[in-house]
Amino acid sequence: MGVSTTVRGVAKVEASEAERRGARLAVDGVVLCGGLSRRLGEDKAAARLGERSLLERAVQTLRPLCDQLFLACGSRDRYAELGLPRVLDEAPELGPVSGLIAGLEAARASHVLAVACDMPFLTPELLGALVERAAADSLDVAVLASERGVEPLCAVYGRRCLRAMRAARAAGRHRVLAFLEEPPAPGEAPLEVGRLHLGELGRGATPERLTNVNTPEDLARARRHEAGEERS
C-alpha cells in the first residue's frame, strides 16, 4: 500500500480491487483502536495475547476480507509501525462512533467492515459470513448478534449511513447505533438494517468468539482461553 499516511477523509478515486473482480460487495476494513483503555489500565490495542497484540490480531483477521484497511486510532496518530493508513477523529472523546465516521469517510468501497480491536477471537470465516449477509440482503447495516444482543463494533456499515451518523453525533447521541433513530432525509430511502446471529453459523461460532477485552480480568481470561485453544 506504500507509505502509511494519516487521513481525515479521502475521495473515492477509483474502484476497489474487489469491485474490479466483480465481487457482490466490496468492503474496506476499519479497526477501531482509538479508545482510552481506562478500565484496562494500559493501551488496549498494544496489549499482548499470545505472540501478537490485540491490534495485530484484528488486522490479521480483517486483512483477507478487505481491499484496504484503516486504523481508526482516535485523536492521536498512533500505530504507524503497522504500515497502515490511520484515520483520526474529528470529534475526540465521543466514543467509537467518531472513529467509525472517520473510517467511512476515508473508505473507497461502498461499505466498511468495522471491528473493535478488543475482540480477539473473531475469525475471517465469521466476518466473511457477515459480509455475505450484507450482500445477500442489500443491507446498509449488518451487525453480528448473539444471545447477549447485537455487537455494533463487529458490523458492516454502508456509506449511506454517514448522514445519519453525523446528525446523531451533532445531536449529542453518541451510541454507535443511535443514528438508526434518525429519520431519512427528504427523498432518501430508509436504511436497510439486518443482523447475523451466531446460531445461524456452524459449531465454531461459539459465544467466546465475541469475547471483549475491557479489564485486566478480561485479558487474563482471554489469555487462559488462548492457551487452552493452543493445547487442544
N, C-alpha and C positions, 0 to 999 in steps of 0.2 A: 504493500500500500504506500510505500515511500515514507518520507519523514512525517512523524506524528505532529499534528497541529491541534491547537485549541480553537474551537469554533463556538459561536453563539447562533449558528444557523447558516446553512449554505443553500444555494439554489440547486434545483434538480437539473443537472446539466446534461445527463444522458440516461438512457435506460439502464437498469441494473443488469448484472450478469445473469441472474435468474430469469429476468424478463426476456432477455435475448435468447435464453434457452427455451422459452415457451412455457415456463412453469406457470401453474394456475395462480399461485400467489407468491410474489417475491417479497421477502421481508429483510429489513436491516435489523441488526441486534442492538439493544441498549442494555448495558449493565448498570443498574442503579447502585452507585457506591459512594454517594455524597453525604451519607448520614454522619452525625456527630458521635455515634457509638457511646453515648453516655452510660447506658446500662452495662455495657461490656467492660468499659474502663480502659480500652485500648482501641486502636484503629481496627475496626471490624474487618475491613477489606484486606488488611495485611495479616490478620490472624491466621496461624498455620493449622491446617488439618491434614495430617499425613505429610507428604512431601511438598504440598502446594499451599498457597494462601487461598482464602475464600474467594478472592477476586480472580486468581488464576484458574480456580476450578470453574467459576461461572463463565469465564472467557472460553475455556476449552469445551464446555458443554454447548455453548451457543455457536461456536465457530462453524461447525459443519452445516448449519442451517441458514446462515446469513451471508449475504454478499459483502456487506461491510458491517463493522462492529464499532460502536461508540461506547465510551465510558462516561456516564453522567456522574461527574465527580464533585458535585456541589459548587460552592462559590470559589473554591481554590483549585488551581491547576495542579493535579496530582497524578501519580502513577504513569508518568511519561516513560518510565523504563519498560513498560509493556509494548511500546511502539504502536499504540492505537490512538486514533483521534479522540480527544476529550471534548465534552460539551459542558458549559458552565451555566449554573442557574442565574437567570436574570433577577429572580426574587428569592434570595437566600433565606434560610431559616423557615421556609414554608413547607418543608417536607418533600417527599419523593415526587409529588406531582410536578414540581418545578423542574426536576431532572427529566421527567417523562416528557414534558413540553419541549425542553431543550433538545431531547433526542428526536422527537417527531419533527421539529423544525429543521434539524440537520439531515434527516434521512432523505435518501434519493428514492427508495422504494415507497410504494403506496401504504405499506404497513410496517410497523416495528414489532419485533418480539422482545418484550421487556421483562427482565428478570432481576430481582434483588440479589445482591452479592451474598446475602446471608442465607441462601437456600442451597446448601452444598450437595444435596443428594438428588437433585434433578438430573435427568438423563436426556440425551438428544432424542431418543425414541419418544419419550413423554412429551417433550416440547414439539417434536415433529407432528405428533398426533393433534396437538393444539392448533398448529398452523393449518393442518389438513381440515380441521373442523371450521376454522375461519374461512377457508377457501370454499369448502363444500356448501356452506350456508350463506356465503356472501356477507360475512359479518364485518362490521366496523369495530366491534369489541368482542373478543373471545377470551374468557377467563377460565383458568383451571379451578376446579372445585372439589371439595371432599365433604365428609360429614361435619367438619368444623365450619364450613361455609366457603365462600369464594376467596381466591388468592389474587387480589388486584395487582400484585407485584410479580405475578407469573402469568402474563397475558399478552395477547396480540391486540394492538391498537392501530386503527387506520388514521391517516392524516385528516380525514373528515371530522375527527374528534377535537381538533385543535381549537376551533372557535369556541366550543362549549367549555373546554378545559380552561382557556384564558378567561372566559366570562365567570366561571365558578371561582377561579383564583382571585380575580379582581373583586368579587363579592365577599371575599373572606372565608370561602368554603374550601378547605384545603384537604379534605379527604380525597383519596385518589379517585374514587368513583362518584364524587359529588357532581361532576359535570353531567352525569346522566339525568340529573334533575332539571337541567336547563331545557327550556322549550326550543324547538327548532327555529331557526331564523325564517322570516317570510320567504316562501318558495323553496325552502330546504326540506328534504325528506328526513324523517326521524332516523336516528342512528339505529342500526341493526345490531342487537346485542345477544350473545349466547354464551353457553358455558360447556366445558367438557368435564364430566365427573370422573374421578378416579375409578369408580365402579364400572365404567364402560370399558376399561382397559384390562390388560392381562394381569397375571399373578404378580408380575414385577412392579406393578403400580400400587405399592403399599403406602399407607399414611406416612411412613418415615421419609418418603420421597419429598414430602412437603415440610420437612423439618426447617424451622427458623432458628438461627443463632443470634440471640439478643443479649444474653447474660453469660457470665463465667460458667454457670451451671449448665446452660445450654451447650456451650462449647465443650465442656467436659463430657457431656452425654454424647455429643456428636463424635468426639474422638473415640469413645468406647465403641460406638456403633461402627465407626470406620474400621477399628481394629478387629471387630467381630466379623465384618464382611471380608476382610483380607484373610482371616483364618478359615473361613467357610469355603 
